[in-house]
Amino acid sequence: MSATTARNTGEAAVVTGYEPVQIELLACTGATGVDLFARYAPRTPPMLFCRAGHPITPEQFLELREAGLQHLFVRTGEFNQFSTQLFESLDSVIQEETLPRTQRFAAVQLAVASEVDRTLRLIQCEAFVSLAERIGHNLSALLASSEVVPIELFHIARHDAHTFTHVTNVAGYSLLLATQLGINNENELKQIATGAMLHDIGKRLISARILEKSSRLSNAERELVEFHPQRGFEELVDHREFEFGQLMMVYQHHEHIDGNGYPVGILGDEIHPWAKLLAVVDVFDAITGKRPYRKPLAVSAALECLREKAGSHFDREITECWITAMKQT
């Protein structure tokens, strides 16, 4: 896993060979099974702060806060071990009310990293489906309220190219947009979050060489990529636990209002409302995230990009709702 940037009110610098972890999250989880490193100044290497298996003391946390640090670092090679350990205690972390909801969202992202990667590699999709349902329900419990402002979630979310980052970001944004649109039924919100977690399941058998390709895709490669919504739908359609709207989130999230999307090219009225809202936040997360083939857009530029495509690519009302929500403070 490559080095990434974790953001909150102060952005963690990218440090090659290390992954950032929020200090407040560590304060609630206690000892870790990996070494933790601190970086006290830009352009300096991280220094060992705490050995594996040793809890950070209250005095050490005070020292970190007084130094203005908001992150410690885990070696990239040990990140999956850290993620797995956090996943085992995820339920208690989610219920930790001393942590802001956005911090608990950050915990979810870190905790599912290894599990998302592992379950997506399996031939059968059942393990990933179960994980997506669990995380969708967890995120719904965290974010289905007016307490979370979208821009605050954006600032604490990760913005790298990893699958676990994208699906959890999109699920979180989908929940916030759904509530802004007036959806407040608890069961519907759980379904939306789970559908968002599953929206790219059809990509799991596409080579990373194609998905991360910086040059123009060949016609055959483009056809393979554009087939992923149908492939995802086919994997899930026999799962009776899913509602029609969830299946349409997977199948229709690349359809355009003007009929120029894929895989079918249907018009706006034929696109399910949940797929319409997913399309907006899916593209928003993609263009604000770091990718191997391009730099991320700033929030203002990304919102302007969405606005330019409202009415053709995206539903105009849903797009404006997301733009307005992202400007809340």
N, C-alpha and C positions, 0 to 999 in steps of 0.2 A: 504494500500500500504506500502510495507516495505521500510526501508531506502536504499538509493542507492548511487552510486558514479557518480557525474557529472565531466567530465574531460575537461580541456583545457591545456594551457601551465603549469598550476599548478593544481594538482589534489585535488579535495575537499575530505576530509576525510569522511568516512561513519559515520553518527551520528544517533544512534538509536532514532526513533521517529521524525526525521526531514528529509526534502528533500532539497537539495541544489539548489539555483537559481543564475545564473551569475549576478554579480553586474552591468555590462555594459547593460544587458538587462533591469534591473530595472530602470536604468538611463533614458531609452527611454520610459518606460511605465508609469512612474509617481506613484501616490498613489495606494496602493493595498487594497483589502478588508480583508486582514489577517495580523496578526502580523508578523514582520520580526525579525530574530535573527542573531547575529554575534558570531563567535567563534574565539577568538583572539589567542588561543594557543592550541596545540594538547592535547588531554586527559583532556580537560576542557569542562564543559557543555556550550552550547550556551547561550548567554545573550540577553535579549530583547533589540533590537536596535531601532525599530520604530513601533508604534502602528498602528493598522488597520485604513485605511482611511486618514492617514497623509503622504503627499509626503516627500520623502527624499530630503533634501536641497543640493544645490551644495557644501556647506561647509562640509556636512556629507559625500558626495561621495569623496571629497578630503581626508577627514580623513581616509576613508576605503582604498583608494589607497595608502596613505602614510603608512598605517599599513601593506601593502602587501596582503590584502584580495582580493580574486576574487569571492567569493560567500557569499551570505547571506542564511539563512535557513528559511523554512516554516514548521510549524508543519505538520506531516504526516496526521493527521486528518483533516487538512484544505487545503491539497494540491489540492483536486478536485475543491474546491471553487476557489482557485487561478488559476488553469488551465482553468476553465470555463470563468473566467474574462479575461484572456489573449486571449482565443479563440475569444471572442467578438471583440477584437481589433487587431486580427491577420493580417488582410490585411494592416493596417497602419504600423505595426511593420515590415512586410516583405518589405515594400517600404522604410523603414528608412535607407537611404544610409550612414548615419553616423556609422551604425553598420556594421562590416565585414559580409560577406556572411555566414561564419561559425557560427557567433553569431546569425544570423537570423534563421539558421537551428536549433540551440538550442532552439530558441523561438518556432519554429514549434513543436518540440518534446514536450515541456512543455504544449503548448496550446492544443494539440490534445489528451492528456492523458485521460481526463475525457470522451471526445466524443467517442474515440475508445472503451473504456470500455463499455459505455452506448449502443452504436449502435450494438456492437457485441453480446450483451445479448438479443436483440430483436429476435423474431421468424423469421420475414422476414429480408432479407439482404439488402433491398433497401437503408436504411438509411446509412449503412456502405459503400455501393457502392458509394453513392453520396459523402460521406466524403472522401473516397479514391481518387475519381476523383479530388476533390478540392485540396487536399493536394498534389497529384501527380503533378498537374499543378503548384502549388506554389513552390514545390521543383525543378521542371524543370526550372522555371524562375530564381531560386537562383543559381543552380549548373551546368546548362548546359553551362559552359564557362570554359576557361582555368585558370580562376582566383583562383579556389579552388584546392588545393593540397590534395589528398586523406588522407595522414597522418594527416593533420591539421583537417580535418573533424572527423577523428577517435578520436583525442585527445579531441575534444569538445563534442562529442556524449556521450550519456548515455550508460552504459554497464551492465544493469540489466536484469532481466528475464521477465519484463513486455511486454505485446504484443505491446503496443504503441511504446516502445523503439525498438523492433526488426523490426517492419514493416517500421518505418521511417528510421532506419539505413540502412536496405536492399534497400529501395527505393533510398536513397542518394548514397549509394555505386554503385547501378546499373546504375544510371545516370553518375557517374564519370567513371565507367568502359566502358559504352557505348561510351562516348566521346573519351576515349582513343583508342577504337577500330575503330574510324573514323565515328561514327554515329553523324551527326550534324543537321539532319532534326528536326526542332522544334516540329512538330506534332508527329514524331516517339518517341522523347525523352519524351514527355508527356505521350504517351501510355506506354512506358517502366516503367516510374515512377509509373503510376497508376497500371499497372500489378504487379509490385513489392509490392505495398501497399496491394494488394488483394491476394498475393500468398498463404497465410495460412488461407484463409477464411473458408476452409473446416475443420479447427480445432475448430471452434467456438462452436460446440456442443459436443466436447470431454471433458470429465471430467478433471478438473485440477488435480485431484488425479492421473490420468493416465499420463498426460503430465509432471507432476513434480515428478513422481515416481523415487526414487533413486535406487531401486533394479531392478532386471531383469523383463522385461515385460512378462506376460503370453502370450501364443500363441494368445488367443482371444484379448488381449489388443494390441498386436503388429499388428494384422490384422486391428483393429479399427484405429490405428494411420496411418498405411500404406494406408488406404482407403481415407485419407483426401484430396489428390490431386483430386481424382475422384469426391468426394462429392463437393469440391469447384467448379470444372468444371461444374457439374450438376446445381449448384445454379446460375451460371453466363451465361450458354450457350444460354439462351433465351433472354439475354440482348443484343439487336441489336447494341448498341453503342460500343461494344467491338470488336476489330479486332482479327483475328485468332491468331496472335502472342501473344496477351495478354492472351487469353484463354489457350494457350500452356504454358505460364509461370506458370499458376496455375496448369495445368494438368501434366506437365513434369519436374518440378524443382527437383524432386527426382529420375529421370531417370539417369542412368550411361552410359558413353560412351561404356563400354564393355557389356552392356545389363543386368547387375546385379542389376539395380535399380527397382523402383516401381512407379506407380501401374501396369505397363504393362510389363516392362523389354525389352524395345526397344533398338536398337543399335544407336550409335552416329549420323549417317547420317539421322536418322529419328527424331532426337530431334531438335526442333526449335532453331535457334541461340539465341533468347532472353531468352529461358529457360536455355540454356547452360551458358550464362553469369550470370543469376540469381542464378544458382546452386552454382557457385564459391563464390559469395558474401554472399549468404544465409548461407553457411557453415562457411565462415570466421567470420561473425557476431556471429554465434552460439558458436563457440569455443573461441572467445575472450570475450564473455559475461559471467557474473556471473550467474550460474544456481544452483538450490537447490541441485543437485546431483553431481556437480563437480566444481573445481576452473577454472577460465579463463586462457587461454594461453596468453603469451606475443605475441606481433605482430610477432617477428622473428620466434618463434616456430609455430605460426599459418600458416605463409607463407610457412614454410618448410613442414608442414603437407599437405598443398594444393599441393605443388610441388610433394610430394611422390605419390599423387593420380592422378596426371595429366596423361592423356592417358588411365586411367582405369575408374576412377570415373568422372573426369572432362575433358573438352576439353583442350588439351595441350596448344594451342596458346592463348586461352582466359586466362588460369591460369597464364601463363608467363606474359601476359600483365598486369594483376592485381598485380602480385608480383613486376614488374618493377615500376608500378604506385605508389605502397605503399612505395617504397624506394626513391621517389622524395622528395626533400626538397625545 
